[in-house]
Amino acid sequence: MPFTKIKGVNINYQVLGDTGAWVALSPGGRRDMSGIQTQAAALAALGYRVVIFDRRNCGASDVVIDGDESEYEIWADDVHELLSQLGALPAFVGGSSSGCRTSLLFALRHPSSVRGLLLWRVTGGRFACERLAEEYYGQYIKAAQRGGMAAVCEMEHWKERIDARPENRQALMRLKPERFITVMSHWRDYFLKGIDLPVIGATEQELQSIKVPACIVPGNDNTHGRQTGETLGRLIPKSQVHILFPQHYDEPLSPREEWDEKAGVMAALFADFMKRSAA
């Protein structure tokens, strides 16, 4: 798979499909692009060019713990630059969970570059904010406080980043623990400040300002509650909400394989939405 440089950062990406409208999809969590591969392949099979990628600090892309903005704002700008390099703008942009947050910020920061939004497993509420703030940032802050950057490198997520790209160990070890903690704490605050927002990362007024249409598939667990997705559908003016997973799991996460099994159904739903949006 090819790499490209975005603001000096090596980003690993892949394009599925040879013709059709451009779509950029981001996976949930801190997963690499394989986390969105099934959905991307199903959509590409219906005649779309689908861009998937490893976000910085994920997959085989570079680790860069720096920046004054939230990690998701940085990711959104990276996606915009990647699509610009590919000549793919304007594009449909979407994703699951953290990919959904990245896509919403893409639309808010680059409104003229987005044709529509494909959003599923939307996150919001106190449980999601506090759980994800700890999972994505808090545990790594504690590791750096306890044992410096060597301890961080031994944690599962960062060990995987080093295995995928050995240079990432040097990038982490060059960081002073104090700087790592400062940046991670800043990124953690992004989540904690979102406890009372309708969705993590965007205010009601911001969501109402989105002009492009959105196709939303709410989640079905305590991190991605159905109500959060339905609320997003009420706030984005040109949106449609589809309940594909009516069973609620009173757990942090519903079974991932159930979502993979519905990849074809979701691809058909998204394809119909994009055709109608382009008409």
C-alpha positions in Angstrom: 0.0 0.0 0.0 1.3 3.5 -0.8 2.4 6.2 1.6 2.1 9.9 1.2 3.5 12.8 3.2 1.0 15.1 4.9 2.6 18.0 6.7 5.8 15.9 6.9 3.9 12.9 8.3 4.0 9.5 6.5 0.4 8.4 6.0 -0.4 4.9 4.9 -3.5 4.7 2.6 -5.3 2.6 0.0 -7.8 3.3 -2.8 -10.4 0.6 -3.5 -12.3 0.9 -6.8 -11.3 2.5 -10.1 -14.3 4.6 -11.1 -17.2 6.5 -9.5 -17.6 9.2 -6.9 -14.9 9.5 -4.3 -15.6 8.4 -0.7 -13.2 8.6 2.3 -13.9 6.3 5.2 -12.3 6.3 8.7 -12.5 3.3 11.2 -13.5 3.5 14.8 -11.3 3.6 17.8 -7.6 3.7 17.1 -7.9 0.8 14.7 -5.9 0.7 11.5 -7.5 0.7 8.1 -8.4 -3.0 8.3 -11.1 -1.9 10.7 -13.0 -0.3 7.8 -11.8 -2.6 5.0 -15.0 -4.7 4.8 -17.3 -1.7 4.5 -15.0 0.0 2.0 -14.8 -3.1 -0.2 -18.6 -3.5 -0.2 -19.0 0.1 -1.3 -16.3 -0.1 -3.9 -18.0 -3.1 -5.4 -21.0 -0.9 -6.0 -19.0 1.5 -8.2 -17.3 4.0 -5.9 -13.6 4.9 -5.3 -13.1 4.5 -1.6 -10.1 5.9 0.2 -9.1 4.3 3.5 -6.0 5.2 5.5 -4.1 4.8 8.8 -4.5 8.0 10.7 -1.4 9.4 12.3 -0.7 7.5 15.6 -2.6 4.5 14.1 -1.7 1.6 11.9 1.5 1.9 9.9 1.5 5.7 9.7 3.8 7.9 11.7 3.4 8.5 15.4 3.3 12.3 16.0 2.3 13.3 19.5 2.0 17.1 18.9 -0.4 19.8 18.0 -2.4 22.5 19.6 -5.8 21.3 18.3 -7.6 18.1 19.2 -6.4 14.9 17.6 -9.7 14.7 15.7 -9.3 18.2 14.2 -5.8 17.2 13.1 -7.1 14.0 11.6 -9.8 15.9 9.7 -7.3 18.2 8.2 -5.1 15.2 7.3 -8.0 13.6 5.4 -8.6 16.8 3.6 -5.0 17.0 2.4 -4.9 13.4 1.4 -8.1 13.8 -0.7 -6.6 17.0 -2.2 -3.5 15.1 -3.2 -5.6 12.4 -4.9 -7.7 15.0 -6.8 -10.7 13.6 -4.9 -12.4 16.7 -3.7 -15.2 17.3 -3.1 -15.9 13.8 -1.7 -18.4 11.9 0.5 -16.8 11.5 3.9 -17.8 9.1 6.6 -16.8 6.6 9.3 -17.6 4.7 12.4 -17.4 6.0 15.9 -14.1 8.0 16.0 -14.3 8.0 12.2 -17.7 9.6 12.6 -16.2 12.3 14.8 -13.5 12.9 12.2 -16.0 13.2 9.4 -18.2 15.7 11.3 -15.1 17.9 11.9 -14.1 17.5 8.3 -17.5 18.9 7.3 -17.3 21.8 9.8 -13.7 22.7 8.9 -13.9 22.1 5.1 -17.5 22.6 4.1 -16.9 23.2 0.4 -14.9 19.9 0.2 -17.7 17.5 1.3 -20.6 16.3 -0.7 -22.3 14.3 2.0 -21.7 12.4 5.2 -21.9 8.7 5.9 -22.0 8.3 9.7 -22.5 5.2 11.9 -22.1 4.3 15.5 -22.2 7.9 16.7 -20.7 8.6 20.1 -22.0 11.0 22.8 -22.9 11.3 26.5 -21.1 11.0 29.8 -20.3 7.3 29.7 -18.8 7.5 26.2 -16.8 10.6 27.0 -15.3 9.3 30.2 -14.6 5.8 28.9 -12.9 7.0 25.7 -11.0 9.7 27.4 -9.4 7.1 29.6 -9.0 4.5 26.8 -7.4 6.9 24.3 -5.4 9.1 26.6 -5.7 8.6 30.4 -4.0 5.2 30.5 -1.0 6.4 28.4 -0.6 9.5 30.6 -0.4 7.2 33.7 2.2 5.0 31.9 4.4 8.0 31.1 4.1 9.3 34.7 5.0 5.9 36.0 7.8 4.8 33.7 8.5 7.4 31.1 8.4 6.8 27.4 9.9 3.3 27.7 6.7 2.3 29.6 4.5 3.9 26.9 6.3 1.9 24.2 5.5 -1.4 26.1 1.7 -0.7 26.0 -0.3 -2.8 23.4 -1.3 0.0 21.1 2.2 1.6 20.8 3.8 -1.8 20.5 1.6 -2.4 17.5 2.6 0.9 16.0 6.3 0.0 16.5 5.8 -3.4 14.9 4.0 -1.8 11.9 6.6 0.9 11.5 9.8 0.4 13.5 10.7 4.1 13.2 7.8 4.9 15.6 9.8 3.6 18.5 12.4 6.3 17.9 9.7 8.9 17.5 8.2 8.0 20.9 11.5 7.7 22.7 12.7 11.1 21.5 9.7 12.7 23.3 10.2 14.0 26.8 7.6 12.4 29.1 6.5 15.9 30.2 5.6 16.9 26.6 3.8 13.6 25.9 1.7 14.1 29.0 0.9 17.7 28.1 -0.3 16.8 24.6 -2.2 13.7 25.7 -3.9 15.7 28.5 -4.9 18.4 26.0 -6.4 15.7 23.7 -8.1 14.1 26.7 -9.8 17.4 27.5 -11.5 17.3 24.1 -13.5 14.3 25.3 -14.2 15.5 28.8 -15.5 18.8 27.5 -17.9 16.9 25.3 -19.9 15.4 28.1 -22.9 17.8 27.7 -22.7 18.1 23.9 -25.2 16.3 21.7 -22.3 14.3 20.1 -18.6 14.3 21.1 -16.8 17.1 19.4 -19.6 19.3 18.1 -22.1 21.7 19.5 -25.8 21.9 18.6 -25.2 25.1 16.7 -22.3 23.6 14.8 -24.3 20.6 13.8 -27.2 22.7 12.6 -24.8 24.7 10.4 -23.9 21.6 8.3 -25.4 22.1 4.9 -24.7 18.8 3.2 -26.9 15.8 3.5 -26.1 13.0 6.0 -27.0 9.3 6.2 -26.8 8.1 9.8 -26.9 4.6 11.2 -27.1 4.8 15.1 -25.2 2.4 17.2 -26.6 0.0 19.7 -24.5 0.0 22.9 -23.6 2.2 25.8 -20.8 4.0 24.0 -22.8 4.4 20.7 -26.3 4.8 21.9 -29.3 4.9 19.5 -30.5 8.1 21.0 -27.2 9.9 20.2 -27.5 8.9 16.5 -31.2 10.0 16.4 -30.3 13.3 18.1 -27.6 13.9 15.4 -30.3 13.2 12.8 -32.5 15.9 14.2 -29.7 18.5 14.3 -28.2 18.1 10.9 -30.9 19.7 8.6 -30.6 17.4 5.6 -30.2 14.0 7.3 -31.8 10.6 7.3 -31.6 8.1 10.1 -31.8 4.3 9.5 -32.1 1.9 12.4 -30.3 -1.3 11.3 -29.5 -2.6 14.7 -32.7 -2.3 16.9 -31.3 -4.6 19.7 -29.5 -2.6 22.4 -26.6 -4.1 24.2 -26.2 -2.9 27.8 -22.4 -3.2 27.3 -19.6 -0.7 26.4 -19.5 -2.2 22.9 -21.8 -4.4 20.8 -20.4 -7.3 18.9 -18.2 -6.0 16.0 -18.9 -9.0 13.8 -22.6 -8.1 13.7 -21.7 -4.8 12.1 -19.3 -6.5 9.6 -22.1 -8.9 8.7 -24.3 -5.9 7.7 -21.6 -4.3 5.5 -23.4 -5.2 2.3 -26.7 -3.8 3.6 -25.0 -0.6 4.8 -23.1 -0.2 1.5 -26.4 -0.5 -0.5 -28.0 2.1 1.9 -25.1 4.5 1.5 -24.9 4.0 -2.3 -28.6 4.8 -2.7 -28.1 7.9 -0.5 -25.2 9.1 -2.5 -27.1 8.6 -5.8 -30.0 10.6 -4.5 -27.7 13.3 -3.1 -26.0 13.7 -6.5 -29.2 13.9 -8.5 
